[in-house]
Amino acid sequence: MNMSDEKKSKYMIIEGIVSVIVNIVLFVFKYAVGVLTGSLSIMADAWHSLSDCISSVIVIIGGIFSKRPPDEEHPFGHGRIELITSFIVGIMLVFIGYSFFSEAIKNIMNKKTASFTMMAIIAMVVSILIKELLAQYSFWGYRKSGSKSLYADAWHHRSDSITSIIILVGIVFGKSFWWIDSVLSILVSLVIFYAAYDVIRSSVKPLIGESPSDDIIKEINNIANELNINSDSTNLHHFHIHTYGAHTEITFHMRFPQDMTVLEAHKNASTFENAIREKLNIEPTIHIEAYK
């Protein structure tokens, strides 16, 4: 296991533990307030906080298993486990969003109301501050480690903070509109759905495969130019990239003149691979072709 894998695992585990502790406390606090006021939106927000707790447990599990070194069955390591854990978090958000969306529709049809108190306002203000701090902490961990799971967990915290803001605004107008709690619950569900979409998309794309970014291709071409290798579009082509957590593999085709010996072409390609490996921390594989 390289140092980047160890670092990523460390950030995932520590962030997960902090998140679990904080979210359990928030869940108990907000759910109690929701029960006392009869507010579906506050109870939905409490369950959103608990889902953060569950997702953080998954992040911890991903951090533990993703740092396992390569073995015979997994020659590229276990880094993609964190993408799978991130995907699971996204699916959880979908079910939570649907649950409260459908319940809010029933409340509107039955004209069910909620009674907001000063305790509800305090609960939402505390939730907003704490969840945004957790989001910033998770985003910081993501920037330090590059962990997709931490990015997913950060958006999970951020979405909880946003929903608490929506509910807080609604509390102010709660006495004027009987349907405000149900409408707020629907808005909370929509925020949860958006967070689910973003998390699922960011985890699925690397799993099913994606093209390398323009920046990576540009950097590879720059390295080719530094080595005096012709790097126009007809020379370097057919790029594919494969991400396994902190380990990244890239393959592409490279054309050489027909009169160049195989030994010389292989030597040039190997020099090119070593330069990419050193400068970009990417494991390259070059397929050699001849100009037609």
N, C-alpha and C positions, 0 to 999 in steps of 0.2 A: 504494500500500500504506500503510495507517495504522500508527501506532506500535505498536498492540497486536499486529498481525500480525508486525511486525519483532521485537518482544520475544518472542513465542511461538516464532518460528523460531530465535532466538538460544538460548533455553533448551533447545529440542529438540536442536539440533546439539551444544552443549557437553555436555549430559547423555549424548547418544549416544556421543560420542568417549570420555568417561571410562568409561562402561559397557563399551564394546568392549574397551578395554585391560585393565580389571580382570577381566572375565569370561574372556578368553583365558588369562590367567595362572592363574585358578582352575580352568579346565577341564583344563589340562595337569597341574596339581598333583593334583587329585582323581582324574582318570582314571588317573594313574600309581599312585596309592594303591589304586584299585579293582582294577587289574590285578595288583598285588603280593599283595593279599589275596584275590583271586578273588571280590570282593563285587559282585553285580549292583546292589544298591541304591546303592553309592557311585558305580559307573560311570553309573547312571541319573541320579544327582545331578550328576555331571560334565557329562553331556549337557544336563541342565536349565540348567546355567550357560552352556554354549555356545549354547543356544537363546536365552538372554538376550542374548548377544552378537549373534546374528543379528537378533533383534528390535530391538536398539539401532541396527543398521545401517539397518533399515527406518525407524526413528524419524528418523535423520539425513536419509535420503532424503525423508521426509515434511516435515521442517523446511525443506529446500532448496526443494522444489517448492510447498509450501503458501503461501510468502510471495510468490509471483508475483502481480503486480497483475491486476485484471480485464482481459479482452480481449473481442473480438467474440463468440467462442464460449463464453466463461465470464464473463458480465456481473457475477456475484456473487463473482468471485475463485476461488481454488483451495484455499480453506480445508478443503473436505471431503476432500482428499487425506489429511489426517492421520487421518480416521475410517477410510479404506480401509486405511491402513498398520496401524492398531490392529486392524482386523478380521483382517488377514493374520497378525498376531502370535497372535491367538486360535486361528486354524486350525492354526498350527504347534504350539501347545500340545496340541491334540487329538491330533495324530498322534504326538507324543512320548509323551504319556500312554498311548496305546493300545499303542505299541511295548513299553514296559516292563511294562505290565500283562500282556500276553500272554506275554512272556518269563518273568515271575515265575510264572505258572501252570505253564509247562513245567518250571521248576525244582522246583516243589513235587511235580509228578507224577514227576520223576526223582530226587527226594530229594537235590538238589544243595545243598551247604553252602558257607559262606564262612569264612575264617580272619581274624578281626579282630586288629589289633595296636595298639600305642600310636600309631604313625604315623596309623592310621585315626582315632583320637580327636582327634589334633592337627589333621588335615585338616578334620574336621567343625566343630571349635571355630573355626578360622580362617574357614571358609566362613560360619558363622552370623554372626560379627561383621562381616565385610566385606559380605555381602549385605544385612544389615539397615541398614548405613550407606548403601549404595547406594539402598535402598528409601526411606530418609528423605530422601536428597538428591533423588530423583525426585519424591517427594510434595511436597517444598518447591518444586521447579520447577513442578509442576502448580498449586500454590496461587498462585504468582507469575504464571503465564502462562495458566492455564486450558486447557492442552493435553491433549486426551484421550489422545494417544499417550504422554505422560509418565505419565499415570495408569495406563495399561496396562503400561508398562514398570516402574513402581513395584511393581505387584502381581506382576509377573513376578519381580522381585528378592525381594519378600516371600515368595512361594511357595517360592522356592529356599531361603531362610533357614529356613522352617518344615520343609521336607523334611529339611534337615540336622539340625535338632533331633530329628526323629523317628528318624533313623538313629543319632544319637549315643546316644539312649536305648536303642535296640535293641542297640548294640554292647556295652553293659553286661551285657545278658542273652544275648548271642550264644552263649556257651559252653554255656548250659543248654538251648537249643532249636535243633535243626538247621535248622528251617524259618524262623528269625527273619529272615534276609536276604531271602527271597522275600516274606514278609509285609510287611516294610518297603518293599520295592519296589512292592508293590500299594498301600500307603498313600501312597507318593510319587506314584504314578500318579493316585490319587483327588484329591490336592491339586492336581496339574497340571490335571486335568479341571475342578475348581472354578474355578481361575484362568482357564482358557479360557472357561468359561461367563460369568464376570463381565466379561472383556474384550470378548467378542463381543457381549454384551447392551448394554454401554455404548456400543459403536460403531455397532451396527445401529439402535438406536432413533432417533438423529438422522437416519440415512440414509433410513429408510422414512417418517419423519415422526412427530411426537408433538404432543400438546396442550401449550399453554403452562402453566407451573406456576401454582398458586394464588397464589403470591407475586407473580408478574408481573402477573396479572390484577388483584390487589388494588392494586398500585402504579399501574396504569393508571386504575383507578377513583378512587384518591386524587387523581391529577392532574386527572381530570375534575371532582372536587368542588372542587379549588382554583380551577378555571376557571369555577365555577358552572354546570357542565354536568350535567344529570340523568344519573346513571350507574347507575340500577337495572338489573336483569337484562333488562328488556324494551327497554332503550335500547342498551346495549353488549352485543353478542352475536356468535356465530359466529366465535370466535377461532381463528386458525391461526398457527403459528410455524414458521419455516424457518431452520435454522442452517447457516452456511457458514464454519466455523472461527470467527474473531473477529467476523465479520459476521453479524448476525441481522436477519431480516425478520419482521414481524408484521402480519397483516391481520385486520380485524374489521369488523362492520357497526354503524352508528350511526343511530338514528332521530331525526328532527326533526319539529316540528309541520308540518301540511299547509299552513298559511298562511304559512310562512317561505319567502322567495324562495330560488331556487337559489344566487344570489350570496351571500346571507347564510349559508346552510348551508355552502357551500364555504369561506367565510372562517372560520367557527367550527371546521370540521374541520381546516383548515390550521393554525390556532393550536394546536389540540389535538395535531396531528402534530409540530409544532415542539417543543412541551413534552416529548412522549415521547422524541423524538430527543435532546434536550438532557439530560434527567434519567436516562434509562435506556440511552442509547447503542444504541438499537434503531431500525431504519428502519421506520416504520409506514405502512400504506396503509389508509385508511378508506373503506368503501363507504357512501354516503349513502342512507338510506331515509326514508320519510315515515310518520308515525303513521297507522294505518288507523282 
